[in-house]
Amino acid sequence: MMKMFKYFICIISICVLKADLSHGRLSIIPEYDQNRVTILFSGHRTDQFNQELFLFSVPHDVDSVSLISTNSDGGLEFITELTMEKNGLKWVKVSKDMIEFAYMINSSKYENSGERNFEYEISFSEKVQSLNLEIQQPLSAENFSYTGFNGETTDDAHGQINHTVKLESIDAFQKRLISFSYLNPRGLTTRGVLADLMNLSQQKESTDVPRKKIKRHKLYSWEPIIALGIVTLFIALILFKNRNHQLKHHNHCSQCGQQLNSADKFCAECGEKT
């Protein structure tokens, strides 16, 4: 969970430093690695706001609110903040000496799988010049729908969908009701769905690579017979040639090569004994 928040906090920090509340960013993230809605809110106050407390509203079913800060080692600290009731809403106070700030708000946990409904009435105690507002659609969501703004929809390679809008010139204590609903039939978080997708991808890769089979030559019964016949014929030809050579050599004089008759005991040409 901390890795996710570090990622979003880095994004928030960049936006804050570029802004002059004057500027804020509010990200609503349902069921990322827990079955609850997490809200990340950051802002940058102008000098004219530094003399007063700045208040922002949180959902009615809020479970915890934490101020995000850094310690001396550069690590993140989450400092629990209290809420207060005013004008029918729950509010969090931002100290007047904080020019830049970031908060994490967690809603109550969904105990079971099934239908999800969420409402958040957003309001600020001072005028906000611009606010980047986004809702991250859970990967486990079915029939997801939201109201409260008409945002731009984007998605990434994993099918993660974000709905974003930039709101300009929000008056003090102006209310905007953001709501969404969806079905989570298995009660999975986005992180759980990503883990399942990773496992399926690894299984697919392992099944797509065929195992190499050792090719064994099947020796049919007639193959050794043919091989033996060829060897026998080859030997017979050699023996036949040797016999002809011997016969040819026997019918001629060994001294002069004169052809002899079978009854000759001496060569008629040179007198050599046969």
C-alpha positions as CSV (number, residue, x, y, z in Angstrom):
1,M,0.0,0.0,0.0
2,M,2.8,2.4,0.8
3,K,4.3,2.0,-2.6
4,M,1.1,3.2,-4.2
5,F,0.8,6.2,-1.9
6,K,4.5,7.1,-2.6
7,Y,3.7,7.1,-6.3
8,F,0.6,9.3,-6.0
9,I,2.3,11.6,-3.5
10,C,5.2,12.1,-6.0
11,I,2.6,13.1,-8.6
12,I,0.8,15.3,-6.1
13,S,4.1,17.0,-5.0
14,I,4.9,17.9,-8.6
15,C,1.5,19.5,-9.1
16,V,1.7,21.4,-5.9
17,L,5.1,22.9,-6.6
18,K,3.9,24.1,-10.0
19,A,0.8,25.7,-8.6
20,D,0.4,29.0,-6.9
21,L,-5.1,26.8,-2.9
22,S,-4.8,28.6,-5.5
23,H,-4.3,25.0,-6.8
24,G,-5.2,21.6,-5.6
25,R,-5.4,18.0,-6.6
26,L,-7.9,15.4,-5.4
27,S,-7.7,11.7,-6.3
28,I,-10.4,9.3,-5.4
29,I,-9.1,5.7,-5.5
30,P,-11.7,2.9,-4.6
31,E,-10.4,-0.5,-3.5
32,Y,-6.8,-0.3,-4.7
33,D,-5.1,-2.6,-2.2
34,Q,-7.8,-2.5,0.5
35,N,-11.6,-2.8,0.3
36,R,-12.2,0.9,1.1
37,V,-12.0,4.2,-0.8
38,T,-8.8,6.2,-0.4
39,I,-8.7,9.9,-1.2
40,L,-5.4,11.8,-1.7
41,F,-5.7,15.5,-1.5
42,S,-2.9,18.1,-1.8
43,G,-2.8,21.8,-2.3
44,H,-0.7,25.0,-2.4
45,R,-2.0,28.1,-0.6
46,T,-1.5,31.7,-1.7
47,D,-0.1,34.2,0.7
48,Q,-3.5,35.8,1.3
49,F,-4.7,32.5,2.9
50,N,-1.8,32.2,5.4
51,Q,-3.5,34.3,8.1
52,E,-6.5,31.9,8.4
53,L,-7.2,28.2,8.9
54,F,-8.1,26.4,5.6
55,L,-10.8,23.8,5.8
56,F,-11.7,21.0,3.4
57,S,-14.5,18.5,3.7
58,V,-14.2,14.7,3.9
59,P,-16.8,11.9,3.3
60,H,-19.4,11.2,6.0
61,D,-18.2,7.6,6.3
62,V,-14.6,8.7,6.8
63,D,-12.5,6.2,8.8
64,S,-9.2,8.1,9.2
65,V,-7.5,11.2,8.0
66,S,-3.7,11.5,7.9
67,L,-1.4,14.4,7.2
68,I,1.5,13.2,5.0
69,S,4.8,14.7,5.8
70,T,8.5,13.7,5.5
71,N,10.8,13.0,8.4
72,S,14.5,13.9,8.9
73,D,15.5,10.7,7.0
74,G,13.4,11.7,4.0
75,G,10.8,8.9,4.7
76,L,7.0,9.5,4.8
77,E,5.1,10.0,8.0
78,F,1.4,9.7,8.4
79,I,0.1,11.9,11.2
80,T,-3.5,11.3,12.3
81,E,-5.8,14.3,12.1
82,L,-9.2,14.9,13.7
83,T,-12.4,16.0,11.9
84,M,-15.0,18.5,12.9
85,E,-18.7,18.9,12.1
86,K,-19.9,22.1,10.5
87,N,-22.8,23.0,8.1
88,G,-23.8,19.3,7.8
89,L,-20.3,18.2,6.7
90,K,-17.2,16.8,8.2
91,W,-14.1,19.0,7.9
92,V,-10.3,18.8,8.4
93,K,-8.3,21.9,9.4
94,V,-5.2,22.9,7.6
95,S,-2.8,24.9,9.8
96,K,-2.4,28.5,8.6
97,D,1.4,28.2,8.5
98,M,1.2,25.3,6.0
99,I,1.6,26.6,2.5
100,E,1.9,23.2,0.9
101,F,0.1,20.1,2.2
102,A,-1.0,16.6,1.4
103,Y,-3.6,14.4,3.1
104,M,-4.7,10.8,2.9
105,I,-8.4,10.1,3.7
106,N,-9.7,6.5,4.1
107,S,-13.4,5.6,4.1
108,S,-14.9,2.8,6.1
109,K,-14.1,-0.7,4.9
110,Y,-16.4,-2.8,2.7
111,E,-16.9,-6.0,4.7
112,N,-18.4,-8.1,1.9
113,S,-18.3,-8.5,-1.8
114,G,-21.2,-7.1,-3.9
115,E,-22.7,-3.7,-4.6
116,R,-20.6,-0.5,-3.9
117,N,-22.0,3.0,-3.4
118,F,-20.0,6.0,-2.4
119,E,-20.8,9.7,-1.9
120,Y,-18.5,12.6,-1.2
121,E,-19.7,16.2,-0.9
122,I,-16.6,18.3,-1.7
123,S,-16.3,21.8,-0.3
124,F,-13.6,24.3,0.8
125,S,-13.6,27.2,3.3
126,E,-11.8,29.5,0.8
127,K,-12.0,30.0,-2.9
128,V,-9.9,27.6,-4.9
129,Q,-8.7,28.8,-8.3
130,S,-8.2,25.4,-9.8
131,L,-8.6,21.8,-8.8
132,N,-7.6,18.6,-10.6
133,L,-10.2,16.0,-9.7
134,E,-10.0,12.3,-10.7
135,I,-11.6,9.0,-10.0
136,Q,-9.7,5.8,-10.5
137,Q,-12.0,3.0,-11.6
138,P,-11.2,-0.3,-9.9
139,L,-10.2,-3.2,-12.1
140,S,-12.7,-5.4,-10.2
141,A,-15.6,-3.1,-10.9
142,E,-18.6,-4.1,-13.0
143,N,-21.2,-1.6,-14.3
144,F,-19.1,1.3,-12.9
145,S,-20.8,4.7,-13.1
146,Y,-20.2,8.1,-11.5
147,T,-21.8,11.5,-11.2
148,G,-20.7,15.0,-10.2
149,F,-18.6,15.9,-13.2
150,N,-18.1,15.0,-16.9
151,G,-14.5,14.0,-17.1
152,E,-12.0,12.8,-19.6
153,T,-11.6,9.0,-19.6
154,T,-8.2,7.4,-20.1
155,D,-6.9,3.9,-19.7
156,D,-3.5,2.1,-19.5
157,A,-2.1,-1.2,-20.7
158,H,-3.7,-3.1,-17.8
159,G,-7.2,-1.7,-18.5
160,Q,-7.0,0.7,-15.5
161,I,-9.5,3.6,-16.3
162,N,-9.2,7.1,-14.9
163,H,-11.9,9.8,-15.1
164,T,-10.4,13.3,-14.8
165,V,-11.5,16.9,-14.9
166,K,-10.0,20.3,-14.1
167,L,-12.4,22.5,-12.1
168,E,-11.8,26.3,-12.2
169,S,-12.7,29.0,-9.7
170,I,-14.5,27.1,-6.9
171,D,-16.2,29.5,-4.5
172,A,-15.8,29.2,-0.7
173,F,-18.2,26.6,0.8
174,Q,-19.6,25.8,-2.7
175,K,-20.6,22.1,-2.6
176,R,-20.1,19.5,-5.3
177,L,-21.5,16.0,-4.7
178,I,-19.3,13.3,-6.2
179,S,-20.8,9.8,-6.2
180,F,-20.1,6.5,-7.9
181,S,-21.5,2.9,-7.8
182,Y,-20.3,-0.4,-9.1
183,L,-20.5,-4.2,-8.5
184,N,-17.5,-6.1,-7.0
185,P,-18.8,-9.7,-7.2
186,R,-15.6,-11.3,-5.8
187,G,-14.6,-8.6,-3.4
188,L,-11.2,-8.2,-5.1
189,T,-9.0,-5.1,-5.0
190,T,-7.3,-3.7,-8.0
191,R,-4.0,-5.0,-6.7
192,G,-5.5,-8.5,-6.4
193,V,-6.8,-8.4,-10.0
194,L,-3.3,-7.3,-11.2
195,A,-1.8,-10.3,-9.3
196,D,-4.3,-12.6,-11.0
197,L,-3.5,-11.2,-14.4
198,M,0.2,-11.6,-13.7
199,N,-0.3,-15.3,-12.7
200,L,-2.4,-16.0,-15.8
201,S,0.2,-14.4,-18.0
202,Q,2.9,-16.5,-16.5
203,Q,0.8,-19.7,-16.9
204,K,0.1,-18.8,-20.6
205,E,3.8,-18.3,-21.3
206,S,4.6,-21.7,-19.8
207,T,1.9,-23.5,-21.8
208,D,2.8,-21.6,-25.1
209,V,6.3,-23.0,-25.0
210,P,6.1,-26.6,-26.3
211,R,8.2,-29.3,-24.7
212,K,10.8,-30.7,-27.0
213,K,10.2,-34.4,-27.6
214,I,13.1,-36.8,-28.3
215,K,12.6,-38.3,-31.7
216,R,13.2,-42.0,-31.7
217,H,13.5,-43.9,-35.0
218,K,11.2,-46.8,-35.2
219,L,12.9,-49.8,-36.8
220,Y,10.4,-51.8,-38.8
221,S,11.0,-55.7,-39.1
222,W,11.7,-55.5,-42.9
223,E,14.5,-53.0,-42.6
224,P,17.1,-55.4,-41.1
225,I,16.1,-58.0,-43.7
226,I,16.8,-55.6,-46.6
227,A,20.0,-54.4,-44.9
228,L,21.2,-58.0,-44.6
229,G,20.3,-58.8,-48.2
230,I,22.3,-55.8,-49.4
231,V,25.4,-56.9,-47.4
232,T,25.0,-60.5,-48.7
233,L,24.8,-59.4,-52.3
234,F,27.8,-57.1,-51.9
235,I,29.8,-60.0,-50.5
236,A,28.6,-62.4,-53.3
237,L,29.8,-59.9,-55.9
238,I,33.2,-59.7,-54.4
239,L,33.5,-63.4,-54.2
240,F,32.4,-63.8,-57.8
241,K,35.0,-61.3,-59.1
242,N,37.7,-63.1,-57.1
243,R,36.7,-66.4,-58.6
244,N,36.7,-65.1,-62.2
245,H,40.1,-63.6,-61.6
246,Q,41.4,-66.9,-60.3
247,L,39.9,-68.8,-63.2
248,K,41.3,-66.3,-65.7
249,H,44.7,-66.5,-64.1
250,H,44.6,-70.3,-64.1
251,N,43.8,-70.6,-67.9
252,H,46.9,-68.6,-68.9
253,C,50.6,-69.2,-68.6
254,S,52.0,-67.5,-65.5
255,Q,55.3,-66.8,-67.3
256,C,54.2,-65.4,-70.7
257,G,50.5,-65.1,-70.4
258,Q,49.8,-67.5,-73.3
259,Q,46.3,-69.1,-73.2
260,L,46.4,-72.8,-72.1
261,N,44.1,-75.7,-72.7
262,S,42.9,-77.7,-69.7
263,A,45.0,-80.7,-70.8
264,D,48.3,-78.8,-71.3
265,K,51.0,-79.6,-68.9
266,F,53.5,-77.2,-70.5
267,C,53.2,-73.8,-72.2
268,A,53.3,-74.2,-76.0
269,E,54.9,-70.7,-76.2
270,C,57.7,-70.7,-73.6
271,G,57.7,-74.3,-72.2
272,E,56.8,-73.1,-68.7
273,K,55.2,-75.9,-66.6
274,T,51.6,-75.2,-65.8
